[in-house]
Amino acid sequence: MSEVQLIWPNKDLSLRASGVDGYEWLPASDERLKVTPPLNVLTGNELAPRANAVVIGDGLDALEALREHSVLLDGGIRLVYIDPPFNTQVNFRQYNDSMQRSMWLSMMRDRLAAIHPLLAEDASVWVHLDDAEVHRARSIMDEVFGEKAFVTSVVWQKKTTRDSRAAFSSNHDTILVYAPSGPQKWKTSRNLLSKDESHLRNRDDDPRGPWADAPFTAPGFRKAQQYDIVTPTGQVLRPPRGRSWYATQPTYEDLLADGRIWFPKGGEGSPRLKLFAHQLRGLVPFTVWGSSDTGTNDDAKRHLMSLFPEIEVFDTPKPESLLERIIHIATNPGELVVDIFAGSGTTAAAAHKMRRRWIAVERNLETVLGFIVPRLNRVINGSDGDGISEAVSWHGGGDYEVVWVPPRLGSLTADHQPTRIRQRIERLPAEDVRATAV
């Protein structure tokens, strides 16, 4: 619990989904909160253990329903990535981004608090926002996960174009990263970024292929690592003052015999250790991610337009390359990725291609049926060749189920009943129907 807390109206109440797109404040004592909402399976008879799932419903209702169906949460959630409404006070085609601040704060607090007990020990939570609410969101996350769970703020370059009308042309979003186990413990289980091998060269025609090089010295004085090294041109070298050779003399001689030592400057320079691609240690991620590595909103929009040329797509979708980096850092194949603001389904698509398990929750039924389900079916069919498909060698396969969690409050139209939703899924165009699971 944070020592300093953010205060807002109705903070002591729970913000619950009501009907199709409304919310209602409820006290913890309300009888309606004592009944767990059901999970209605729409595309099969039951949920198999560790299945992937698209959940139609509010994130909080879905999390509470999933908690009672631990078959999907086996091993706990390893990564939560959410791209919630930014509360910019601008309304988009697919969703309303205008909430009272107190409601937005409770909406975020309640859903993050519901996520917390479902996390694996080495889990991380990534919350993607812009400047409208990110500073308040960090206060909320401090309260839910504890200040010591904060890992970093990632700055993502979301666009490369310039807005000349603004005082400053904003071209970044912020992704808050928290790990309940703390950053020092979490870093022992997170993955490093792959090192760029394009800089490798084969300067001595080594039959083992191209290589990089590193200094054959180490800081500090170690007696066993103080000895003469004779260069190919006959120069006798000693370690620089205050340093030692990287290894003892017997190890150096073994490396030299194995062709692992290189002398630059035509054989007169200080020895360098040759490192082949499989020996390169990965890179610790920077906190600033450029568009050349992780894509932009425009890249993601073009991807969606290629998938759905006949309909209006999201204004600011996230690219699969951004999710690929997050999922790579935070998870390993087979581990569970959860997104409770699924939007156009980028998190689920990237996780599926990367052989992770996933659960994607989206409240807007039209978004689920118009974007998420068709997109994921094309991923499974191998007909979505864009995004990260080539980078991760994705050619199709896998499966998932669609489930529905009704809101606790309010009424629903006929279109939001399970039978009607199931019929609409069954009537998708042929290119959006899933192939037999591979």
C-alpha positions in Angstrom: 0.0 0.0 0.0 1.3 3.4 -1.0 1.9 5.9 1.9 0.6 8.7 -0.3 -2.8 8.1 -1.9 -4.9 9.8 -4.6 -8.4 10.8 -3.4 -11.5 11.1 -5.6 -15.3 11.2 -5.2 -16.8 7.7 -4.6 -13.4 6.1 -4.1 -15.0 3.8 -1.5 -17.5 2.4 -4.0 -17.0 -0.1 -6.8 -17.6 0.9 -10.4 -19.6 -1.8 -12.1 -20.7 -2.3 -15.7 -24.4 -1.7 -16.4 -26.1 -2.8 -19.5 -24.3 -2.5 -22.9 -22.0 0.5 -22.2 -23.0 2.1 -18.9 -21.5 2.1 -15.4 -23.0 2.3 -11.9 -21.5 2.8 -8.4 -22.1 0.1 -5.9 -21.1 -0.3 -2.2 -19.2 -3.5 -1.3 -22.2 -4.6 0.7 -24.5 -4.7 -2.3 -26.1 -8.2 -2.6 -25.6 -8.3 -6.4 -21.8 -8.4 -5.8 -22.1 -11.7 -4.0 -23.0 -13.7 -7.1 -20.2 -14.5 -9.5 -21.2 -13.9 -13.1 -21.3 -17.0 -15.3 -19.0 -17.8 -18.3 -21.2 -18.8 -21.2 -19.2 -20.8 -23.8 -20.4 -19.8 -27.3 -18.2 -21.8 -29.6 -17.9 -25.1 -27.9 -19.4 -27.2 -25.1 -16.9 -26.4 -22.4 -13.6 -24.7 -21.8 -10.6 -27.0 -22.1 -7.7 -26.6 -19.6 -5.3 -23.8 -20.6 -7.5 -22.8 -23.5 -7.2 -19.4 -25.3 -10.3 -17.3 -25.0 -12.1 -14.2 -26.3 -14.3 -13.0 -23.5 -17.2 -10.7 -24.4 -17.9 -8.6 -21.3 -16.6 -6.0 -18.9 -13.1 -6.6 -17.7 -14.0 -6.6 -14.0 -16.9 -9.1 -14.5 -14.7 -11.3 -16.7 -11.9 -11.4 -14.1 -14.2 -12.4 -11.4 -15.8 -15.1 -13.6 -12.3 -16.3 -14.6 -11.3 -16.5 -11.0 -14.0 -19.1 -10.5 -12.8 -21.0 -13.6 -9.2 -21.6 -12.7 -8.9 -24.1 -15.6 -8.0 -21.1 -17.8 -5.6 -19.5 -15.3 -3.4 -22.6 -14.6 0.0 -21.3 -13.5 -1.3 -17.7 -13.1 -1.1 -14.8 -15.5 2.5 -14.0 -16.5 1.7 -10.8 -18.4 -1.1 -8.2 -18.4 -1.0 -5.6 -21.1 -3.8 -3.2 -21.3 -4.5 -0.3 -23.6 -7.5 1.2 -21.8 -9.5 4.3 -22.8 -7.0 7.2 -22.3 -9.9 9.5 -21.1 -8.9 12.2 -23.6 -12.4 13.6 -23.7 -12.6 12.7 -27.4 -15.0 10.1 -28.7 -13.9 7.6 -31.3 -15.9 5.5 -33.7 -15.4 2.3 -31.7 -15.6 3.7 -28.2 -16.4 6.6 -25.9 -13.2 8.2 -24.4 -15.0 10.7 -22.2 -15.6 9.7 -18.6 -15.8 11.6 -15.4 -12.3 11.5 -13.9 -13.6 9.9 -10.7 -15.3 7.1 -12.7 -12.2 6.6 -14.9 -10.0 6.3 -11.7 -12.3 3.8 -10.1 -12.7 1.8 -13.3 -8.9 1.4 -13.5 -8.4 0.8 -9.8 -11.1 -1.9 -9.5 -9.9 -3.8 -12.6 -6.2 -3.7 -11.6 -7.1 -4.8 -8.1 -9.0 -7.8 -9.5 -6.0 -8.7 -11.6 -3.6 -8.6 -8.7 -4.5 -12.0 -7.0 -4.5 -13.8 -10.4 -0.9 -13.0 -11.2 1.9 -15.5 -11.3 4.8 -14.8 -8.9 7.0 -13.5 -11.8 4.3 -11.5 -13.5 4.3 -8.0 -14.8 1.6 -5.5 -15.6 2.0 -3.0 -18.5 -0.5 -0.1 -18.7 -0.5 1.9 -22.0 -1.6 5.6 -21.7 -0.9 9.1 -22.9 -0.4 12.3 -20.9 -4.1 12.7 -20.1 -4.2 10.3 -17.1 -0.8 8.6 -16.9 0.4 10.5 -13.8 -2.8 9.6 -11.9 -2.6 6.0 -13.2 0.8 5.6 -11.6 -0.7 6.7 -8.2 -3.4 4.1 -8.6 -0.9 1.4 -9.5 1.2 2.3 -6.5 -1.8 1.8 -4.3 -2.8 -1.6 -5.9 0.7 -3.2 -6.4 2.8 -1.1 -4.0 5.4 1.6 -4.8 8.2 -1.0 -4.8 6.5 -2.9 -7.6 7.3 0.0 -10.1 9.8 -1.1 -12.7 9.9 1.7 -15.3 8.0 4.0 -17.7 8.5 3.1 -21.3 8.3 5.9 -23.8 6.9 4.6 -27.2 7.2 6.7 -30.3 3.7 6.3 -31.7 4.1 8.4 -34.8 6.6 10.1 -37.0 4.5 12.9 -38.4 4.5 16.4 -36.9 1.4 18.4 -35.8 2.2 22.0 -36.6 -0.9 23.3 -35.0 0.0 22.3 -31.4 2.3 24.0 -28.9 4.3 20.7 -28.9 3.7 18.0 -31.4 3.1 14.9 -29.2 4.5 11.8 -30.7 4.8 9.4 -27.8 2.7 7.3 -25.4 3.9 6.0 -22.0 3.7 2.4 -20.8 3.8 1.9 -17.1 5.5 -1.3 -16.1 4.9 -2.9 -12.6 6.1 -6.2 -11.2 4.6 -7.3 -7.9 7.8 -9.2 -7.1 9.8 -6.0 -7.5 12.1 -5.0 -10.4 15.3 -6.8 -9.0 13.6 -10.2 -8.7 11.5 -9.8 -11.9 14.6 -9.0 -14.0 16.0 -12.5 -13.3 13.1 -14.0 -15.2 12.5 -11.4 -17.9 14.0 -11.9 -21.3 16.7 -9.7 -22.9 16.3 -8.3 -26.4 18.0 -10.1 -29.2 21.2 -8.5 -30.2 21.3 -7.1 -33.8 23.5 -9.5 -35.8 23.8 -7.2 -38.8 27.0 -5.7 -37.4 28.8 -9.1 -37.3 31.7 -9.4 -39.7 34.2 -12.1 -40.6 37.4 -10.2 -40.7 39.7 -13.2 -40.7 37.6 -15.6 -42.9 36.8 -17.8 -39.9 35.0 -20.9 -41.2 32.5 -20.6 -38.3 31.1 -17.5 -39.8 30.9 -13.8 -38.8 31.6 -12.5 -35.3 31.7 -9.5 -33.0 34.6 -8.7 -30.7 35.0 -7.5 -27.1 38.1 -6.3 -25.1 40.2 -9.1 -23.6 40.5 -7.2 -20.3 38.6 -7.0 -17.0 38.5 -4.3 -14.3 40.7 -4.7 -11.2 43.9 -6.4 -10.4 44.0 -10.2 -10.3 47.4 -11.7 -10.0 46.5 -14.9 -12.0 45.5 -12.7 -14.9 48.7 -10.6 -15.1 51.0 -12.1 -17.8 52.7 -11.3 -21.1 50.8 -11.6 -24.3 52.8 -11.6 -27.5 51.1 -10.2 -30.6 51.5 -11.7 -34.1 53.9 -8.9 -34.9 56.1 -9.6 -31.8 54.8 -6.9 -29.5 54.8 -7.9 -25.8 51.7 -6.6 -24.1 50.7 -6.3 -20.4 47.2 -5.4 -19.1 46.5 -1.7 -18.8 47.0 -0.1 -15.4 44.3 -1.1 -13.0 43.0 -3.9 -15.2 43.7 -7.6 -15.8 43.5 -9.8 -18.8 40.0 -11.3 -19.2 41.1 -14.8 -18.3 44.0 -16.7 -16.9 46.9 -17.6 -19.1 45.9 -21.3 -19.6 42.4 -20.2 -20.7 43.9 -17.5 -23.0 46.1 -20.1 -24.7 43.2 -22.4 -25.2 41.2 -19.5 -26.8 44.2 -18.6 -28.9 44.5 -22.1 -30.2 40.8 -22.2 -31.0 41.0 -19.1 -33.1 38.9 -17.1 -30.6 41.5 -14.2 -30.1 41.8 -11.4 -32.7 44.6 -8.8 -32.8 43.5 -5.6 -34.6 45.7 -3.0 -36.4 47.3 -5.7 -38.6 48.3 -7.8 -35.6 49.8 -5.1 -33.5 46.7 -4.1 -31.4 45.6 -5.4 -28.0 43.9 -8.8 -28.1 40.1 -9.0 -28.6 37.8 -11.9 -27.8 35.8 -13.1 -30.8 32.1 -13.7 -30.1 29.9 -15.6 -32.6 26.2 -15.1 -32.9 25.2 -17.8 -30.5 27.5 -16.4 -27.8 26.2 -12.9 -27.8 24.4 -11.9 -24.7 21.1 -10.2 -25.2 20.5 -6.5 -24.6 18.8 -4.9 -21.6 15.8 -3.0 -23.0 16.0 0.8 -23.2 13.1 2.9 -21.8 12.7 4.7 -25.1 11.3 2.6 -28.0 11.6 4.1 -31.5 9.2 3.6 -34.3 11.8 1.7 -36.4 11.8 -1.1 -33.9 8.3 -1.2 -32.6 6.1 0.4 -35.3 3.6 3.2 -35.1 -0.2 3.7 -34.9 -0.2 4.3 -38.6 1.6 1.0 -39.2 -1.1 -0.7 -37.1 -3.9 1.1 -38.9 -2.6 0.1 -42.3 -2.5 -3.5 -41.1 -6.1 -3.3 -40.0 -7.1 -1.7 -43.3 -5.5 -4.5 -45.2 -7.5 -7.0 -43.1 -10.8 -5.1 -43.2 -10.8 -2.9 -46.3 -14.6 -2.4 -46.3 -15.1 -1.0 -42.8 -13.8 2.0 -40.7 -11.0 0.8 -38.5 -9.7 2.0 -35.2 -8.1 5.4 -35.1 -5.1 4.6 -32.9 -4.5 0.8 -32.9 -1.2 -0.6 -31.6 1.1 -2.5 -33.9 1.9 -6.1 -33.5 5.7 -5.2 -33.4 5.1 -3.3 -30.2 3.3 -6.2 -28.6 5.9 -8.6 -29.9 8.6 -6.7 -27.9 6.5 -6.6 -24.7 5.5 -10.2 -24.9 9.1 -11.3 -25.6 10.5 -9.4 -22.6 7.8 -10.5 -20.2 6.9 -14.1 -21.1 8.1 -17.4 -22.5 6.2 -19.7 -24.9 3.2 -21.4 -23.3 2.7 -18.7 -20.6 -0.5 -16.7 -20.2 -1.0 -13.2 -21.6 -4.2 -11.3 -20.6 -5.6 -8.1 -22.1 -8.9 -6.8 -20.6 -9.3 -3.9 -23.1 -8.7 -6.0 -26.2 -9.9 -3.5 -28.8 -9.0 -4.7 -32.3 -7.3 -7.8 -30.9 -3.6 -7.0 -31.4 -2.5 -8.5 -28.1 -4.2 -11.8 -28.8 -3.0 -11.9 -32.4 0.7 -11.3 -31.4 0.5 -13.7 -28.4 -1.0 -16.4 -30.6 1.7 -16.0 -33.2 4.3 -16.2 -30.5 2.9 -19.4 -29.1 1.7 -18.0 -25.8 -1.6 -18.7 -24.2 -3.9 -15.7 -24.1 -7.2 -14.3 -22.8 -8.7 -11.2 -24.5 -11.6 -9.4 -22.9 -13.7 -6.8 -24.8 -17.0 -5.3 -23.8 -18.0 -3.9 -27.1 -19.8 -6.7 -28.9 -19.5 -5.1 -32.4 -15.8 -4.8 -31.9 -15.5 -8.5 -31.0 -17.6 -9.7 -34.0 -16.3 -7.1 -36.4 -12.6 -7.2 -35.6 -11.3 -9.6 -33.0 -13.0 -12.9 -34.1 -12.3 -12.4 -37.9 -8.7 -11.3 -37.2 -7.9 -14.3 -34.9 -9.6 -16.7 -37.4 -7.3 -15.4 -40.1 -4.3 -15.8 -37.7 -5.3 -19.4 -37.1 -5.9 -20.0 -40.8 -2.5 -18.5 -41.7 -4.1 -16.0 -44.0 -2.9 -12.9 -42.0 0.6 -12.6 -43.4 1.2 -9.1 -42.0 2.3 -7.9 -38.6 4.9 -10.1 -37.0 4.0 -13.3 -38.9 7.3 -13.3 -40.9 9.5 -12.3 -38.0 8.2 -15.2 -35.8 7.7 -17.7 -38.6 4.0 -17.9 -38.1 2.0 -20.0 -40.7 -1.2 -20.7 -38.8 -2.5 -23.2 -36.3 -4.0 -23.3 -32.8 -7.5 -22.5 -31.5 -9.5 -20.5 -29.0 -13.1 -20.3 -27.6 -15.5 -17.4 -27.4 -17.3 -16.9 -24.1 -19.7 -14.4 -22.9 -20.0 -12.8 -19.4 -23.2 -10.9 -18.8 -23.1 -7.7 -16.8 -24.5 -7.8 -13.3 -26.5 -4.7 -13.7 -28.9 -3.3 -16.3 -30.6 -4.9 -19.3 -29.4 -6.1 -22.6 -30.9 -6.0 -26.1 -31.8 -9.1 -28.1 -28.5 -8.7 -30.0 -26.6 -9.2 -26.8 -28.1 -12.6 -25.9 -25.9 -15.7 -26.2 -28.0 -17.4 -28.9 -28.0 -14.3 -31.1 -24.2 -13.9 -30.6 -23.6 -17.5 -31.4 -25.6 -17.2 -34.6 -23.6 -14.2 -35.7 -20.3 -16.0 -35.2 -21.6 -18.9 -37.3 -22.6 -16.6 -40.1 -19.2 -14.9 -40.6 -18.0 -14.7 -44.2 -16.1 -17.8 -45.4 -12.7 -16.2 -45.2 -13.3 -15.4 -41.5 -14.3 -18.9 -40.5 -11.7 -20.9 -38.6 -10.0 -23.8 -40.2 -9.8 -27.1 -38.2 -7.4 -26.6 -35.3 -3.9 -27.6 -36.1 
